[in-house]
Structures are given as structure tokens and as C-alpha cells.
């Protein structure tokens, strides 16, 4: 029986490349000369530090552009609140990795509302969709790509 998985993953290697690219851009930009500014990465959470809030906002924009260049959807990026500590401003950025329960339930509900001949089941941080016909599965993929969800989706493990 044909099936595929709906997941939301961020490639850690590409994320590292994007962070390195932003740090290189910061060292080369004229408006960041002599300024202590950097992007620090721990797993899927980033910390952006600079001397003013305007510079931090510019770094967020640079990060968004670098993620796009590295084929990571910027919808996965969740920007936190600014924190002033001494002479530095910090902003935390987390990248959503994996589907949470609420989004998984929403995806299953959307698939059931379409009344296609497929079954959707939540499996941890992914949703498995099975059906008798390959065309039905492809309709589900096309339909989900057209929906505006709060997280980017990938479709993998397609089996015939």
C-alpha cells in the first residue's frame, strides 16, 4: 500500500552554513566595523548579540536571507524578544524542528476534511499518510502545499 511521511525538519549542516555565512558577513560589513556582534548556535537555537537593537534587527534579516540561500524555509524561524544586558542587546532565535501535537492534529483534520480515500496517522513528530492509489497521495501533497501552515512541511519516505 503506497504511503509517505509528512515531517518538518531543518538540515543541521545547512543551518551551520547559514550561521557561518552571517558571521562572515558581519565581519565584512562597514556598519559593523569595530562592533562586537555575533551569532552563536546551540543545536537548533541561535543567539544574536550586538551593541544596538538596530544592528540586531539587521542580523535577523541577514540570517533570514542566509537561511533562504541554504534552502531552509524562514517559516521555521521563531524570533524571541530583545534583551538588554549591559551594553549588548541579545535576541534568541529558535528553529522549529519536528511537528508538535497540535499541528499534527490540524494536518490530519485537513486531510480528513478533503474526503480523499487516504488514512492519516500521527507517529511521534511526523504524520504518515497511506492510501490505495498513488494519485490520492499526490493530491494530498498538492493540497497541503497550498495551505498556509505555521511551519514548513517536507514530504519524504514515499513508498509505492
Beta strands, then each sheet from edge to edge (+ up, - down):
strand 1: 3-7
strand 2: 38-42
strand 3: 45-50
strand 4: 77-85
strand 5: 88-95
strand 6: 118-123
strand 7: 126-131
strand 8: 154-159
sheet 1: 6+ 7- 1+ 8-
sheet 2: 2+ 3- 5+ 4-
end
